[in-house]
């Protein structure tokens, strides 16, 4: 199993670079960041510094979207990084929940994402793409052997189906075992139905991980408070699904939708922050299901279970008060045990 580190690009950028360097030294193979350029600093500039300061770490956004930048700009940025540092980037893409809404726009449609994925992947790999209206372009400077995998973030049935049909990887932002099994199956089934080899779709589960010294009530309570923000973030996507499919729908499992019944709203000022005040509706049970918390042994147990469900990578959201500690504990205890 690969392991990734997910950070926000809070200033100073040098701090983000230093944490990524430390993560690679501890056995992490992927470095991800948020991509919401109003709330945080521009990530692609920082990727260049991360890549130059590491030797093999692959980097990318979790996730970018097809509305913030034009598609040829996104593709050219990735292709330039790959030309400079080797094929060490991944284009994680989604609807653009925070990036679009903070700028006063609606998240992108699936049709828009589908078109963008094809263009970005082709241009990033040196191929041709139609930008619309019959204008076909390619980057003449992309060298042979270039490639740009595109991984799609998804929750709903149509998005899961499209991921299996079109994407190189699937990003699932929660670590609940039941929902992981359900959604991975949906993606793999869609890949098979589209005539693809389902093993070609890389499965990445991303969630907060917080290692406690023991399983005492006090230690677990602190860990839960540090990770409760995640249920609020996921709740934004779930609320969109409920608005589309209703509170009780066979299209979306109630194990995903039930917990947002008392959700009242969301302030993006605190997006992805452990002090987010809009997470009172997120129960301890949801934190335990969606995240990975507790002593080292619990992390190893849950990650092994995720791997059995077909998960290829676990990406650690480190938005809490123990960033350095979780990197070190994963590097020294969790990663070696899971990959023994």
C-alpha positions in Angstrom: 0.0 0.0 0.0 1.2 3.5 -0.9 0.9 6.3 1.7 0.3 9.9 1.0 0.3 13.1 3.0 -2.4 15.8 2.5 -1.7 19.4 3.6 -3.3 22.8 3.1 -1.0 25.3 1.5 -0.9 27.7 4.5 2.0 30.1 4.6 4.8 29.9 4.9 5.2 27.6 1.9 8.6 26.5 3.3 6.7 24.8 6.1 4.7 22.7 3.6 7.9 21.8 1.7 9.6 20.8 4.9 6.7 18.5 6.0 6.7 16.9 2.5 10.5 16.3 2.7 10.0 14.7 6.1 7.1 12.5 4.9 9.3 11.1 2.0 12.0 10.4 4.5 9.5 8.4 6.6 8.3 6.3 3.7 5.4 8.3 2.2 5.3 8.1 -1.6 2.7 10.8 -2.4 2.3 14.4 -1.4 -1.1 16.1 -1.9 -2.5 19.5 -1.1 -5.8 21.3 -1.2 -6.4 23.5 -4.3 -8.6 26.4 -3.3 -6.6 29.5 -4.2 -8.7 32.0 -2.3 -8.5 30.1 1.0 -4.8 29.0 0.6 -1.7 29.8 -1.4 -1.4 28.7 -5.0 -0.3 25.0 -4.8 1.4 24.5 -8.2 4.1 27.0 -7.3 4.8 25.1 -4.1 4.8 21.7 -6.0 7.9 22.9 -7.9 9.7 23.4 -4.6 8.5 20.1 -3.2 9.7 18.2 -6.2 13.1 19.9 -6.2 13.5 19.1 -2.5 12.5 15.4 -2.8 13.8 12.6 -4.9 10.8 10.4 -5.8 7.7 11.8 -4.1 4.7 12.2 -6.4 2.6 15.3 -5.9 -0.8 16.6 -6.9 -3.9 18.4 -5.8 -6.6 16.8 -3.8 -8.4 18.1 -5.7 -8.3 20.7 -8.5 -11.3 21.4 -10.6 -12.0 22.3 -14.3 -13.4 25.7 -13.5 -10.7 27.6 -11.7 -8.1 27.4 -14.5 -8.5 26.8 -18.2 -7.8 23.2 -19.1 -4.7 24.0 -21.3 -3.2 26.0 -18.4 -3.7 23.1 -16.0 -2.3 20.6 -18.4 0.7 22.8 -19.3 1.5 23.3 -15.6 1.5 19.5 -14.9 3.5 18.8 -18.1 6.1 21.4 -17.2 6.6 19.9 -13.7 6.9 16.5 -15.2 9.4 17.7 -17.8 11.5 19.3 -15.0 11.3 16.5 -12.5 10.2 13.3 -14.3 6.6 11.9 -14.3 6.0 12.7 -10.7 2.6 14.4 -10.7 -1.0 13.2 -10.5 -4.0 15.3 -11.4 -6.6 14.8 -8.8 -9.8 16.4 -10.0 -13.4 17.0 -8.7 -16.3 19.4 -8.7 -14.4 22.2 -6.9 -16.6 22.5 -3.8 -14.7 25.2 -1.9 -12.7 26.7 -4.8 -15.8 27.5 -6.8 -18.2 28.4 -4.0 -15.8 30.8 -2.2 -15.5 32.6 -5.6 -19.2 32.9 -5.9 -19.6 30.1 -8.5 -21.3 26.8 -8.6 -19.3 23.5 -8.5 -18.6 22.0 -11.9 -21.0 19.5 -13.5 -19.9 15.9 -14.2 -20.1 16.6 -18.0 -17.7 19.4 -17.6 -15.3 17.3 -15.5 -15.5 14.5 -18.1 -14.5 16.8 -20.9 -11.7 18.4 -18.9 -10.2 15.0 -17.8 -9.8 14.0 -21.4 -8.2 17.2 -22.5 -5.9 17.5 -19.5 -4.7 13.9 -19.7 -4.1 14.0 -23.5 -2.3 17.3 -23.5 -0.2 16.4 -20.4 0.9 13.3 -22.2 1.9 15.0 -25.4 -1.3 14.3 -27.3 -3.8 16.4 -29.1 -7.0 17.8 -27.6 -10.0 19.9 -28.9 -10.5 22.9 -26.6 -14.0 23.4 -28.0 -15.2 24.9 -31.3 -12.9 22.7 -33.3 -9.7 24.2 -32.0 -7.2 21.3 -31.7 -3.9 21.9 -30.0 -0.9 20.0 -28.6 2.2 21.0 -26.7 5.1 20.7 -29.1 7.7 20.7 -26.3 6.4 17.6 -24.4 8.9 14.8 -24.8 8.2 11.2 -25.6 7.3 9.1 -22.5 5.4 11.9 -20.7 2.2 10.8 -18.9 -0.3 12.4 -16.7 -2.7 10.2 -14.7 -6.0 11.8 -13.7 -7.7 10.6 -10.6 -11.3 11.6 -9.8 -12.9 12.3 -6.5 -16.5 10.9 -6.2 -19.3 10.0 -3.8 -22.5 9.9 -5.8 -23.7 7.1 -8.2 -23.2 9.0 -11.4 -19.7 10.2 -10.3 -18.7 6.8 -9.2 -19.8 5.3 -12.6 -17.9 8.0 -14.5 -14.8 7.4 -12.4 -14.8 3.7 -13.3 -15.4 4.5 -17.0 -12.9 7.3 -17.5 -10.5 8.0 -14.6 -7.1 6.5 -13.9 -7.7 6.6 -10.2 -10.5 7.0 -7.7 -10.2 9.3 -4.7 -12.5 8.5 -1.8 -12.5 11.1 1.0 -13.5 8.9 3.9 -12.2 5.7 5.5 -15.5 4.0 6.5 -15.1 0.3 5.7 -18.7 -0.3 4.6 -18.8 2.8 2.4 -15.3 2.0 1.0 -16.4 -1.5 0.0 -19.6 -0.1 -1.5 -18.0 2.6 -3.5 -14.9 0.7 -4.7 -17.3 -2.0 -6.0 -19.3 0.6 -7.9 -16.2 2.0 -9.5 -14.8 -1.4 -10.4 -18.1 -2.6 -11.8 -18.4 0.5 -14.0 -14.9 -0.1 -15.3 -15.7 -3.7 -16.2 -19.0 -2.6 -17.9 -16.9 -0.1 -19.9 -14.6 -2.8 -21.1 -11.7 -1.7 -18.9 -9.5 -3.8 -16.6 -10.6 -2.7 -13.1 -7.1 -3.1 -11.8 -6.1 -0.2 -13.9 -8.1 2.1 -11.7 -6.0 3.1 -8.7 -8.0 3.4 -5.4 -6.9 6.1 -3.0 -8.7 6.5 0.3 -8.0 9.9 2.0 -8.9 10.7 5.6 -7.5 12.3 8.8 -5.3 10.0 10.9 -4.5 10.8 14.5 -2.4 8.5 16.6 -3.1 8.4 20.4 -0.8 7.0 23.1 -3.6 4.7 24.3 -7.3 4.1 24.0 -8.3 6.0 27.1 -11.5 8.2 26.9 -9.5 11.4 27.2 -7.0 10.5 24.5 -9.8 9.5 22.0 -11.9 12.5 22.8 -9.0 14.9 22.0 -8.3 13.0 18.7 -12.0 13.2 17.7 -12.1 16.9 18.3 -9.0 17.4 16.1 -10.6 15.4 13.3 -14.3 16.3 13.6 -13.9 19.0 10.9 -13.6 16.2 8.3 -17.2 15.1 8.8 -18.2 18.7 8.2 -16.3 18.9 4.9 -17.7 15.6 3.7 -21.1 16.8 4.7 -21.0 19.5 2.0 -20.8 16.8 -0.7 -23.4 14.7 1.1 -25.8 17.6 1.3 -25.6 18.0 -2.5 -26.4 14.3 -2.9 -29.4 14.6 -0.6 -30.6 17.6 -2.5 -30.4 15.6 -5.7 -31.6 12.2 -4.7 -33.6 12.8 -1.5 -33.1 11.8 2.1 -34.0 8.1 1.4 -32.8 6.9 -2.0 -31.6 3.5 -3.2 -29.0 5.4 -5.2 -27.1 6.6 -2.2 -26.5 4.5 1.0 -28.1 5.9 4.1 -24.8 5.1 5.9 -23.5 8.1 4.1 -26.5 10.5 4.2 -28.1 9.9 7.7 -25.6 11.9 9.7 -26.2 15.3 8.1 -29.9 15.5 9.2 -29.1 18.2 11.8 -26.6 20.1 9.6 -27.5 23.8 9.5 -24.9 25.4 7.2 -21.2 25.8 6.5 -18.8 28.7 6.7 -15.9 28.1 4.3 -13.7 30.5 6.4 -13.0 27.4 8.6 -12.9 24.9 5.8 -10.7 22.0 6.7 -9.8 23.4 10.1 -9.8 21.6 13.4 -11.5 24.6 15.0 -14.4 24.6 12.5 -17.6 25.7 14.4 -20.0 24.1 11.9 -19.4 20.5 12.9 -21.7 20.1 15.8 -23.8 17.6 13.8 -20.8 15.3 13.4 -21.1 12.5 16.0 -18.2 10.6 17.6 -19.4 7.6 15.7 -19.0 9.4 12.3 -15.5 10.6 13.3 -14.5 7.0 14.2 -16.0 5.6 11.0 -14.7 8.3 8.6 -11.3 8.8 10.1 -8.5 6.6 11.5 -7.9 7.4 15.2 -6.5 5.6 18.2 -3.3 3.8 19.1 -1.0 2.5 16.4 -2.5 -1.0 16.5 -5.9 0.4 15.5 -4.4 2.2 12.5 -2.6 -0.9 11.4 -5.8 -3.0 11.7 -8.0 -0.5 9.8 -5.5 0.0 7.0 -5.1 -3.7 6.5 -8.9 -3.9 6.2 -8.9 -1.1 3.7 -6.2 -2.9 1.7 -8.3 -6.1 1.6 -11.1 -4.0 0.1 -8.8 -3.0 -2.8 -7.4 0.2 -1.6 -4.0 1.0 -3.1 -3.1 4.2 -1.2 -4.1 5.7 2.1 -3.6 9.5 2.1 -3.3 11.1 5.6 -5.1 14.4 6.1 -2.9 16.2 8.6 -5.1 19.1 9.6 -4.6 18.9 13.4 -2.2 19.6 16.2 0.1 16.6 15.6 1.2 16.9 12.0 4.9 16.1 12.6 4.0 13.4 15.1 1.6 11.5 12.8 4.2 11.6 10.0 6.8 10.1 12.3 4.6 7.5 13.8 3.3 6.4 10.5 6.9 6.2 9.1 8.3 4.3 12.0 5.4 2.1 13.1 2.4 2.0 10.8 3.8 1.9 7.3 6.4 -0.9 8.0 3.7 -3.0 9.8 1.1 -2.6 7.0 3.6 -3.3 4.3 5.5 -6.0 6.1 
